[in-house]
Amino acid sequence: MSHEKAVLLPTTSSAAGVTINRASTRELRARATSAKRVVLSILLICFTGTLLLRERHPASATHAERLLSENVLMDTHIDLPVILRYAYNLQPSAYNLSDTVIGAVDIPRLRSGKLGAFFWSVFVPCPAEDNANFTMPAYTVRDTLEQIDIVKQSVAQYSSTFRLATSAADIQQSFKSGFIASLMGAEGAHQLGNSLAVLRQYYEVGVRYLTLTHTCNNAFADSAGTQEDPAKPLHHGLSAFGRELVHEMNRLGMLVDVSHTSTATAHQVLDHSLAPPIASHSGAKGVWDVVRNVDDAYLRRLREGDSKSGDGVISVVFAPEFLSEGEDSKGRLGHPASVAEVADHIDYIAKRAGKTHVGIGSDFDGARTPEGLEDVSKYPSLIEQLIERGWSDADLIGLMGGNFLRVFRQTERVRDSLKHMLPITTLYSKRPDLPYHWNATTL
């Protein structure tokens, strides 16, 4: 989810019986009400946007249609659950996904866009009232469980469209059966309450990736922060506890996501993770130099297999502030982002890391959208753009989902190879309640 750039919409509107108050976004370290304002601003943009589409070429459109009909299109980051939480107060049945809705995601447009699988982000914000030891955010576990419940309710409500998936095989089987495979990813280790036991329980209920940070540092790793407020290094990458987290994720078979993390954190994941990491929704710093994007050194390491796993994939985000809009770290102003800028980031990553290391992670319903990619019906426009740039069918099939599926299968193989390992039960060293010094006189 993106909250690095203020969106000012000084109007109010109502949809599906919900009154929406427009306000400018604030950093995600603010209280949840600030996150709500951001979400509602995004909804208005998705609903009222009238951006012009580029001219479509019939041959490319037909070509893209065939590829999308025959192969899984995978999006590794969609924030639909955020809308269901903040705009509909945890009432998914109030948001009719069978009809066109005010966000970027609904069933008619999912079908039109040929999306075969996606991760529902079970995101909750960084806690504003946390302390220096990160010992205050226990409610983030409650909130994450509520987000997981939202996803499961939605999948059950629209069971003729969605099917819950927890493995690479599930994705393929759902696609073959005509369902949209629905997976879950948590967007920040602040959602763990500093507990590896919580990580294990998230895995048990279906969460299959964890982003190591959102816009705040946490007990496990350093964040990139935001463009306006880059995070100050605390651990200088992963903490010792963070390395334990990565190892436990490897043991479980949970994908390690480096989007939102600091550059040091991302590189240390390459050094320590037995399974290939993903970046679920990121861009290339070499195209647009903002703190949230991946640097050239990371791309080079993917190309050279210079990591413990020897693999990885970067899913390119659609959020304009990470593509070309606003001001980058060198003070350069960009121009309005479009489908062409998304393709530019894909091309850049493909040239430096290899076409086997790039995928798609839109951030729909968590960010503004670029021209030509306003909602989930527009994925074909991106595939057409890349066809016109000379991408082969094999490379496009990899981009659409094949590269991610390869990494997911490798993560599952690592899990299977570690079945002999016991769970890692390390406690957070700054936890105030444990270890408890028990003796009979304390009873």
C-alpha positions as CSV (number, residue, x, y, z in Angstrom):
1,M,0.0,0.0,0.0
2,S,1.3,3.4,-0.9
3,H,0.9,6.5,1.2
4,E,3.9,8.6,0.3
5,K,2.2,11.4,-1.6
6,A,-0.7,13.5,-0.4
7,V,-4.0,13.3,-2.3
8,L,-6.2,16.3,-1.8
9,L,-9.9,15.9,-2.7
10,P,-12.0,18.5,-0.9
11,T,-15.3,16.9,-1.7
12,T,-17.7,14.4,-0.2
13,S,-19.7,11.6,-1.8
14,S,-21.7,8.6,-0.9
15,A,-21.6,5.0,-2.2
16,A,-23.4,1.9,-1.1
17,G,-24.8,3.7,1.9
18,V,-21.4,4.8,3.1
19,T,-20.5,8.5,3.5
20,I,-17.0,9.2,2.4
21,N,-15.2,12.2,3.7
22,R,-12.3,13.3,1.4
23,A,-9.1,14.5,3.1
24,S,-5.5,14.6,2.3
25,T,-3.3,11.6,3.1
26,R,-0.9,11.6,6.0
27,E,2.0,9.3,6.6
28,L,1.0,5.8,7.6
29,R,2.6,6.2,10.9
30,A,-0.4,8.4,11.8
31,R,-3.4,6.8,13.4
32,A,-5.7,4.5,11.5
33,T,-8.1,7.4,10.8
34,S,-5.4,8.8,8.5
35,A,-5.1,5.5,6.7
36,K,-8.9,5.7,6.2
37,R,-8.7,9.1,4.6
38,V,-6.1,7.8,2.2
39,V,-8.3,4.8,1.2
40,L,-11.3,7.0,0.7
41,S,-9.4,9.4,-1.5
42,I,-8.2,6.5,-3.6
43,L,-11.8,5.3,-4.0
44,L,-12.9,8.7,-5.4
45,I,-10.0,8.7,-7.9
46,C,-10.8,5.2,-9.1
47,F,-14.5,6.0,-9.4
48,T,-14.3,9.4,-11.1
49,G,-11.1,9.2,-13.1
50,T,-11.5,9.9,-16.8
51,L,-7.9,9.6,-18.0
52,L,-7.4,9.1,-21.7
53,L,-6.3,5.6,-22.9
54,R,-3.5,5.3,-25.5
55,E,-4.6,4.0,-28.9
56,R,-4.9,0.2,-29.0
57,H,-3.5,-1.9,-31.9
58,P,-5.9,-4.7,-32.9
59,A,-3.2,-7.3,-33.5
60,S,-1.6,-6.6,-30.1
61,A,-4.9,-6.7,-28.4
62,T,-5.8,-10.1,-30.0
63,H,-2.3,-11.4,-29.1
64,A,-2.7,-10.3,-25.5
65,E,-6.2,-11.8,-25.2
66,R,-4.9,-15.2,-26.3
67,L,-2.0,-15.1,-23.9
68,L,-4.2,-14.0,-21.0
69,S,-6.8,-16.7,-21.8
70,E,-4.3,-19.5,-21.8
71,N,-1.9,-18.6,-19.0
72,V,-2.2,-17.4,-15.4
73,L,-2.0,-13.7,-14.8
74,M,-0.8,-13.1,-11.2
75,D,-0.9,-9.8,-9.3
76,T,1.1,-10.1,-6.1
77,H,-0.5,-7.1,-4.3
78,I,-4.1,-5.8,-4.2
79,D,-5.4,-3.8,-1.3
80,L,-9.1,-4.6,-1.6
81,P,-9.3,-5.6,2.1
82,V,-8.3,-2.1,3.1
83,I,-11.5,-0.7,1.5
84,L,-13.6,-3.4,3.2
85,R,-12.1,-2.4,6.6
86,Y,-12.0,1.4,6.4
87,A,-14.9,2.3,4.1
88,Y,-17.2,-0.6,5.1
89,N,-16.2,-1.2,8.7
90,L,-15.4,-4.9,8.4
91,Q,-18.7,-5.6,6.6
92,P,-17.7,-7.2,3.3
93,S,-21.3,-8.2,2.4
94,A,-22.0,-4.4,2.1
95,Y,-19.6,-4.1,-0.8
96,N,-21.2,-5.7,-3.9
97,L,-18.3,-7.1,-5.8
98,S,-20.7,-8.6,-8.4
99,D,-21.3,-5.1,-9.7
100,T,-19.0,-2.1,-10.6
101,V,-17.9,-0.5,-7.3
102,I,-16.1,2.7,-6.4
103,G,-12.7,1.1,-6.1
104,A,-10.5,-0.4,-8.8
105,V,-11.5,-4.1,-8.1
106,D,-14.7,-5.9,-8.7
107,I,-15.7,-9.2,-10.3
108,P,-16.8,-7.9,-13.7
109,R,-13.6,-5.9,-14.2
110,L,-11.5,-8.8,-12.8
111,R,-13.0,-11.1,-15.5
112,S,-12.5,-8.4,-18.1
113,G,-8.9,-8.0,-17.2
114,K,-8.3,-11.8,-17.2
115,L,-6.7,-11.8,-13.7
116,G,-6.2,-15.5,-12.7
117,A,-4.8,-15.1,-9.2
118,F,-3.9,-12.3,-6.7
119,F,-2.7,-11.7,-3.2
120,W,-5.3,-9.9,-1.0
121,S,-3.2,-7.7,1.2
122,V,-4.2,-8.2,4.9
123,F,-2.5,-4.9,5.7
124,V,-2.9,-2.9,8.9
125,P,-1.0,0.4,9.5
126,C,2.1,0.9,11.6
127,P,1.0,1.8,15.1
128,A,1.4,5.5,15.8
129,E,1.7,5.1,19.5
130,D,4.5,2.5,19.5
131,N,7.6,3.0,21.6
132,A,11.3,2.7,20.9
133,N,11.3,-1.0,21.8
134,F,8.2,-1.8,19.7
135,T,6.3,-3.3,22.6
136,M,3.0,-1.5,22.2
137,P,1.4,-2.8,19.0
138,A,-0.4,-5.9,20.2
139,Y,-3.7,-4.7,18.6
140,T,-2.1,-5.1,15.2
141,V,-2.5,-8.9,15.6
142,R,-6.2,-8.5,16.2
143,D,-6.5,-6.2,13.3
144,T,-4.6,-8.5,11.0
145,L,-6.9,-11.4,12.0
146,E,-9.9,-9.2,11.1
147,Q,-8.4,-8.6,7.7
148,I,-7.8,-12.3,7.2
149,D,-11.5,-12.8,8.2
150,I,-12.6,-10.2,5.6
151,V,-10.8,-12.1,2.9
152,K,-12.2,-15.5,3.9
153,Q,-15.7,-14.0,4.1
154,S,-15.4,-12.4,0.7
155,V,-14.1,-15.6,-0.9
156,A,-17.0,-17.6,0.6
157,Q,-19.5,-15.0,-0.5
158,Y,-18.4,-15.1,-4.1
159,S,-17.4,-18.8,-4.2
160,S,-18.3,-19.1,-7.8
161,T,-15.5,-16.6,-8.6
162,F,-12.8,-16.9,-5.9
163,R,-11.1,-19.9,-4.5
164,L,-8.7,-19.7,-1.6
165,A,-5.2,-20.8,-2.5
166,T,-2.2,-21.5,-0.4
167,S,0.2,-23.2,-2.8
168,A,1.6,-22.9,-6.3
169,A,-0.4,-26.0,-7.2
170,D,-3.6,-24.4,-5.9
171,I,-3.1,-21.4,-8.2
172,Q,-2.7,-23.6,-11.3
173,Q,-5.7,-25.8,-10.4
174,S,-7.9,-22.8,-9.6
175,F,-7.0,-21.2,-13.0
176,K,-7.8,-24.5,-14.9
177,S,-11.1,-24.7,-13.1
178,G,-12.1,-21.1,-14.0
179,F,-11.7,-19.6,-10.5
180,I,-9.6,-16.6,-9.5
181,A,-7.0,-18.0,-7.0
182,S,-7.1,-15.9,-3.8
183,L,-4.0,-15.8,-1.6
184,M,-3.1,-13.6,1.4
185,G,-0.1,-11.5,2.2
186,A,0.6,-9.5,5.3
187,E,2.3,-6.1,4.7
188,G,4.7,-5.5,7.6
189,A,6.3,-7.5,10.4
190,H,4.8,-4.9,12.8
191,Q,1.7,-7.1,12.3
192,L,3.3,-10.0,14.2
193,G,3.3,-8.4,17.7
194,N,7.0,-9.3,17.9
195,S,6.1,-13.0,18.0
196,L,7.3,-15.9,15.8
197,A,4.3,-17.9,17.2
198,V,2.0,-15.3,15.6
199,L,3.8,-15.8,12.3
200,R,3.2,-19.6,12.5
201,Q,-0.5,-19.0,13.2
202,Y,-0.8,-16.6,10.2
203,Y,0.7,-19.4,8.1
204,E,-1.8,-21.9,9.5
205,V,-4.8,-19.7,8.5
206,G,-3.4,-19.2,4.9
207,V,-1.0,-16.2,4.8
208,R,1.7,-17.0,2.3
209,Y,3.9,-13.9,2.3
210,L,5.1,-11.4,4.8
211,T,6.5,-8.0,3.9
212,L,9.3,-7.5,6.4
213,T,8.4,-3.8,7.0
214,H,5.8,-1.2,6.0
215,T,6.7,2.5,6.3
216,C,8.1,2.0,9.9
217,N,11.1,0.2,11.3
218,N,10.1,-2.7,13.5
219,A,11.8,-5.2,15.8
220,F,12.9,-7.3,12.9
221,A,14.1,-5.0,10.2
222,D,14.7,-1.4,8.9
223,S,12.1,0.2,6.6
224,A,12.7,2.5,3.6
225,G,10.2,4.8,5.2
226,T,8.5,7.3,2.9
227,Q,9.9,9.7,0.3
228,E,9.0,12.7,2.6
229,D,10.3,10.9,5.7
230,P,12.9,8.2,5.0
231,A,13.3,5.9,7.9
232,K,16.5,6.3,9.9
233,P,18.6,3.1,10.1
234,L,18.1,1.3,13.4
235,H,19.4,-2.2,12.8
236,H,21.2,-1.4,9.6
237,G,19.2,-4.0,7.8
238,L,17.9,-7.1,9.6
239,S,18.1,-7.4,13.4
240,A,19.3,-10.6,14.9
241,F,15.7,-11.4,15.6
242,G,14.9,-10.5,12.0
243,R,17.3,-13.1,10.7
244,E,15.5,-15.6,12.9
245,L,12.2,-14.4,11.4
246,V,13.6,-15.1,7.8
247,H,14.8,-18.5,8.8
248,E,11.4,-19.4,10.3
249,M,9.6,-18.2,7.2
250,N,11.9,-20.4,5.2
251,R,11.0,-23.4,7.4
252,L,7.3,-22.7,7.1
253,G,7.3,-22.0,3.4
254,M,6.2,-18.4,3.7
255,L,7.5,-16.0,1.0
256,V,9.9,-13.3,2.2
257,D,8.8,-9.9,0.7
258,V,11.3,-7.0,0.6
259,S,9.0,-4.3,-0.7
260,H,9.0,-1.3,1.6
261,T,12.3,-2.4,3.3
262,S,15.5,-0.4,3.4
263,T,18.2,-1.2,0.8
264,A,20.3,-2.8,3.5
265,T,17.4,-5.0,4.6
266,A,16.7,-6.2,1.0
267,H,20.3,-7.1,0.4
268,Q,20.7,-8.9,3.7
269,V,17.6,-11.0,2.8
270,L,19.5,-12.1,-0.3
271,D,22.4,-13.0,2.0
272,H,20.4,-15.0,4.6
273,S,17.2,-16.4,3.0
274,L,17.4,-20.0,1.8
275,A,14.3,-19.4,-0.3
276,P,14.1,-16.7,-3.0
277,P,12.6,-13.4,-1.9
278,I,10.0,-11.5,-3.7
279,A,9.3,-7.7,-3.9
280,S,5.5,-7.8,-4.1
281,H,5.1,-4.2,-5.3
282,S,8.2,-2.2,-6.2
283,G,9.8,-0.2,-8.9
284,A,13.3,0.4,-10.2
285,K,15.4,3.2,-8.6
286,G,17.3,3.4,-11.9
287,V,14.1,4.7,-13.6
288,W,12.7,6.8,-10.7
289,D,15.0,7.3,-7.7
290,V,12.7,7.1,-4.7
291,V,13.4,5.3,-1.4
292,R,10.8,2.6,-2.0
293,N,12.3,1.3,-5.3
294,V,14.9,-1.4,-5.7
295,D,18.5,-0.4,-6.5
296,D,20.6,-1.6,-9.4
297,A,22.9,-3.6,-7.2
298,Y,19.9,-5.7,-6.1
299,L,19.0,-6.3,-9.8
300,R,22.6,-7.2,-10.6
301,R,22.6,-9.8,-7.8
302,L,19.4,-11.4,-9.1
303,R,21.0,-11.7,-12.6
304,E,24.2,-13.2,-11.2
305,G,22.5,-15.5,-8.7
306,D,24.5,-13.7,-6.0
307,S,22.3,-14.8,-3.1
308,K,21.8,-17.7,-0.8
309,S,18.9,-18.9,-2.9
310,G,20.1,-17.9,-6.3
311,D,16.7,-16.6,-7.4
312,G,14.0,-14.0,-6.7
313,V,11.3,-11.9,-8.5
314,I,10.4,-8.2,-8.4
315,S,6.7,-7.4,-9.1
316,V,6.4,-4.0,-10.6
317,V,4.0,-1.6,-8.9
318,F,1.5,0.7,-10.7
319,A,1.5,3.5,-8.1
320,P,2.5,6.8,-9.9
321,E,4.7,8.1,-7.2
322,F,7.0,5.1,-7.6
323,L,7.0,5.4,-11.4
324,S,7.6,9.0,-12.5
325,E,5.3,11.4,-10.7
326,G,6.2,14.0,-8.0
327,E,9.8,14.6,-6.9
328,D,12.5,12.0,-6.7
329,S,15.4,11.9,-4.3
330,K,17.5,14.2,-6.6
331,G,14.8,16.9,-6.7
332,R,13.6,16.0,-10.2
333,L,10.0,16.4,-11.0
334,G,8.3,13.7,-13.0
335,H,5.4,13.7,-15.4
336,P,2.0,12.0,-15.1
337,A,2.5,8.3,-15.1
338,S,0.9,6.0,-17.6
339,V,1.0,2.4,-18.7
340,A,4.2,3.3,-20.6
341,E,6.0,4.1,-17.4
342,V,5.0,0.8,-15.9
343,A,6.4,-0.9,-19.0
344,D,9.6,1.2,-18.6
345,H,10.2,-0.2,-15.1
346,I,9.5,-3.7,-16.3
347,D,11.9,-3.3,-19.2
348,Y,14.6,-1.8,-16.9
349,I,14.4,-4.6,-14.4
350,A,14.3,-7.2,-17.2
351,K,17.4,-5.7,-18.8
352,R,19.4,-5.6,-15.6
353,A,18.1,-8.6,-13.6
354,G,16.7,-10.7,-16.5
355,K,13.2,-11.3,-17.7
356,T,12.9,-14.3,-15.4
357,H,13.0,-12.0,-12.4
358,V,10.1,-9.6,-13.0
359,G,6.4,-9.8,-12.3
360,I,3.3,-7.7,-11.6
361,G,2.2,-6.2,-8.3
362,S,-0.2,-3.4,-8.9
363,D,-1.2,-2.1,-5.5
364,F,-4.7,-1.5,-6.8
365,D,-7.0,-0.1,-4.1
366,G,-4.0,1.0,-2.1
367,A,-2.7,3.7,-4.4
368,R,-3.6,6.1,-7.2
369,T,-3.4,4.6,-10.6
370,P,-1.6,5.6,-13.9
371,E,-3.2,6.5,-17.2
372,G,-4.2,3.3,-19.0
373,L,-4.1,1.2,-15.9
374,E,-7.0,2.7,-13.9
375,D,-8.4,-0.6,-12.7
376,V,-8.2,-4.4,-12.9
377,S,-9.8,-4.5,-16.3
378,K,-6.8,-2.8,-17.8
379,Y,-4.1,-5.5,-17.4
380,P,-4.3,-6.3,-21.2
381,S,-3.1,-2.8,-22.0
382,L,0.1,-3.5,-20.2
383,I,0.6,-6.8,-22.0
384,E,-0.2,-5.1,-25.3
385,Q,2.4,-2.4,-24.6
386,L,5.1,-5.1,-24.0
387,I,4.1,-7.0,-27.1
388,E,4.7,-3.8,-29.1
389,R,8.1,-3.5,-27.4
390,G,9.1,-7.0,-28.7
391,W,8.6,-9.2,-25.7
392,S,8.3,-12.9,-26.7
393,D,5.4,-15.1,-25.6
394,A,7.6,-17.1,-23.3
395,D,8.9,-13.9,-21.6
396,L,5.4,-12.5,-21.2
397,I,4.1,-15.8,-19.7
398,G,6.9,-15.5,-17.2
399,L,6.1,-11.9,-16.4
400,M,2.3,-12.6,-16.1
401,G,2.9,-15.3,-13.4
402,G,5.4,-17.9,-14.4
403,N,8.3,-16.2,-12.7
404,F,6.4,-15.9,-9.5
405,L,5.2,-19.5,-9.6
406,R,8.8,-20.7,-10.0
407,V,9.8,-18.7,-6.9
408,F,6.8,-20.0,-5.0
409,R,7.6,-23.6,-5.9
410,Q,11.2,-23.1,-4.8
411,T,10.0,-21.7,-1.5
412,E,7.9,-24.8,-1.1
413,R,10.9,-27.1,-1.9
414,V,13.0,-25.3,0.8
415,R,10.1,-25.8,3.3
416,D,10.1,-29.5,2.4
417,S,13.8,-29.8,2.9
418,L,13.6,-28.3,6.3
419,K,10.8,-30.6,7.7
420,H,13.3,-32.0,10.2
421,M,13.7,-28.6,11.9
422,L,11.8,-27.7,15.0
423,P,10.0,-24.3,15.1
424,I,12.2,-21.4,16.1
425,T,10.9,-20.3,19.5
426,T,13.2,-17.4,20.2
427,L,11.5,-14.6,22.2
428,Y,11.9,-11.0,21.5
429,S,14.6,-9.8,23.8
430,K,12.8,-6.6,24.8
431,R,9.5,-8.3,25.6
432,P,8.3,-7.1,29.1
433,D,6.4,-10.1,30.1
434,L,8.7,-13.0,29.2
435,P,10.8,-14.7,30.2
436,Y,8.9,-15.0,33.5
437,H,11.0,-15.9,36.5
438,W,8.6,-18.4,38.1
439,N,8.9,-20.0,41.5
440,A,6.3,-21.4,43.9
441,T,6.1,-18.3,46.0
442,T,4.8,-16.3,43.1
443,L,1.6,-18.3,42.9
